[in-house]
Amino acid sequence: MRIGERIKQRRLELGYTADTLAKMLNKNRATIYRYENGDIENMPIDVLEPLAKALNTTPAYLMGWSSEQSTKKNPNAQTSTNMPVNNSKDERDIQKRLQSILDDLDSSAALSFYNGDQEMDEDTKNLLRISLENSIRLAKERAKQKFTPNKYKNK
């Protein structure tokens, strides 16, 4: 089964319309249909992770790497530490910070994408970007846990 078919199957199992899913992801309905029809096969991780979360599944299931269909929890639920998941402002902050770091790594800057004596290939650059994004996301979540006052934490 292709990724688009898995997306559509999960959306229908959860009783979501394309509009509902689009609103959850801050996308439009046409984009959701493009995902489902397979027009967008190579989804970036920054699209795949929120899509999987909205569909109450894992990116591995959507990609066909796992048969585990559900994460067995409410997709809008809070994390196990009772802290809210990153909201859209947090996601924008993460993407801005990531872009800032990547801009510092371009070849015209003092630091650049080099692996020893030669420039990194695109796959290595992409893996580095994903790793940096996950690190920034984790740091933001930990900062929320550490610095949110107790009166705002759900008990």
C-alpha positions as CSV (number, residue, x, y, z in Angstrom):
1,M,0.0,0.0,0.0
2,R,1.4,3.5,-0.9
3,I,1.7,6.4,1.5
4,G,-1.3,8.2,-0.1
5,E,-3.5,5.2,0.4
6,R,-2.4,4.9,4.0
7,I,-3.1,8.5,4.6
8,K,-6.6,8.3,3.2
9,Q,-7.3,5.0,5.0
10,R,-6.4,6.5,8.4
11,R,-8.3,9.7,7.7
12,L,-11.5,7.7,6.9
13,E,-11.0,5.4,9.9
14,L,-10.8,8.4,12.2
15,G,-13.9,9.9,10.5
16,Y,-12.0,13.0,9.4
17,T,-13.0,14.9,6.3
18,A,-10.2,16.3,4.1
19,D,-11.1,19.8,5.4
20,T,-10.8,18.6,9.0
21,L,-7.4,17.2,8.4
22,A,-6.3,20.2,6.4
23,K,-7.3,22.5,9.3
24,M,-5.3,20.3,11.8
25,L,-2.2,20.7,9.6
26,N,-2.8,24.4,8.6
27,K,-3.0,23.2,4.9
28,N,-5.7,23.4,2.4
29,R,-8.0,20.6,1.2
30,A,-6.3,20.3,-2.2
31,T,-3.0,19.6,-0.5
32,I,-4.5,16.7,1.5
33,Y,-5.9,15.3,-1.7
34,R,-2.5,15.6,-3.4
35,Y,-1.0,13.6,-0.5
36,E,-3.7,11.0,-0.9
37,N,-3.5,10.7,-4.6
38,G,0.3,10.3,-4.5
39,D,1.1,13.5,-6.2
40,I,3.5,14.3,-3.4
41,E,5.5,11.0,-2.9
42,N,8.6,12.2,-1.2
43,M,7.3,14.1,1.8
44,P,9.7,16.0,4.0
45,I,9.9,15.0,7.6
46,D,8.5,18.4,8.7
47,V,5.3,17.5,6.8
48,L,5.3,13.7,7.6
49,E,5.5,14.0,11.4
50,P,2.6,16.4,11.9
51,L,0.5,14.4,9.4
52,A,1.2,11.2,11.3
53,K,0.4,12.9,14.6
54,A,-2.9,14.2,13.3
55,L,-3.8,10.7,12.0
56,N,-2.9,9.1,15.3
57,T,-0.2,7.0,13.8
58,T,3.5,6.9,13.2
59,P,5.6,8.2,10.2
60,A,6.9,4.6,9.9
61,Y,3.4,3.3,9.3
62,L,2.6,6.0,6.7
63,M,5.8,5.2,4.9
64,G,5.0,1.5,4.9
65,W,8.0,0.6,7.2
66,S,5.8,-0.7,10.0
67,S,2.5,-2.4,10.3
68,E,1.7,-0.8,13.6
69,Q,-1.2,1.4,12.6
70,S,-2.1,3.4,15.6
71,T,-0.2,5.1,18.4
72,K,-3.1,4.1,20.6
73,K,-3.6,7.5,22.1
74,N,-5.5,10.6,21.2
75,P,-3.6,12.6,18.6
76,N,-4.5,15.8,20.4
77,A,-3.5,14.4,23.8
78,Q,-0.7,15.8,25.8
79,T,2.6,14.3,26.3
80,S,3.3,11.8,29.1
81,T,4.8,14.7,31.1
82,N,1.4,16.5,30.9
83,M,2.9,19.2,28.8
84,P,1.2,20.4,25.6
85,V,2.9,19.4,22.4
86,N,4.5,22.0,20.2
87,N,1.9,24.4,18.8
88,S,2.1,26.2,15.4
89,K,4.1,29.1,16.9
90,D,6.6,26.6,18.3
91,E,6.8,24.9,14.9
92,R,7.5,28.3,13.2
93,D,10.2,29.0,15.8
94,I,11.8,25.6,15.2
95,Q,11.8,26.1,11.4
96,K,13.3,29.7,11.8
97,R,16.0,28.4,14.0
98,L,16.8,25.5,11.7
99,Q,17.0,27.8,8.7
100,S,19.3,30.1,10.6
101,I,21.6,27.3,11.4
102,L,21.5,26.0,7.8
103,D,22.2,29.5,6.5
104,D,25.3,29.6,8.7
105,L,26.5,26.3,7.0
106,D,26.2,27.4,3.4
107,S,29.4,27.5,1.4
108,S,29.8,31.3,1.5
109,A,29.9,31.3,5.3
110,A,32.9,30.6,7.6
111,L,31.4,27.2,8.4
112,S,30.2,25.1,5.5
113,F,28.9,21.7,4.5
114,Y,32.2,19.8,4.4
115,N,33.0,16.2,5.2
116,G,36.7,16.2,5.6
117,D,38.2,17.7,2.5
118,Q,35.2,17.5,0.2
119,E,31.7,19.0,0.2
120,M,28.9,16.9,1.6
121,D,26.5,15.2,-0.8
122,E,22.7,16.1,-0.7
123,D,21.8,12.9,1.3
124,T,24.3,13.8,4.0
125,K,23.1,17.4,4.1
126,N,19.5,16.2,4.4
127,L,20.4,13.8,7.2
128,L,22.1,16.7,9.0
129,R,19.1,18.9,8.6
130,I,16.8,16.2,10.0
131,S,19.1,15.7,12.9
132,L,19.3,19.4,13.7
133,E,15.5,19.8,13.4
134,N,15.0,16.9,15.9
135,S,17.5,18.4,18.3
136,I,15.9,21.8,18.2
137,R,12.5,20.2,18.7
138,L,13.7,18.2,21.7
139,A,15.3,21.3,23.2
140,K,12.1,23.3,22.8
141,E,10.0,20.5,24.5
142,R,12.5,20.2,27.3
143,A,12.5,24.0,27.8
144,K,8.7,23.9,28.0
145,Q,8.8,21.2,30.7
146,K,11.4,23.0,32.7
147,F,10.2,26.5,32.5
148,T,6.4,26.2,32.5
149,P,5.0,27.2,35.9
150,N,3.2,24.5,37.8
151,K,-0.1,26.4,37.8
152,Y,-0.2,26.1,34.0
153,K,0.7,22.4,33.9
154,N,-2.3,20.0,33.7
155,K,-2.4,17.6,36.6
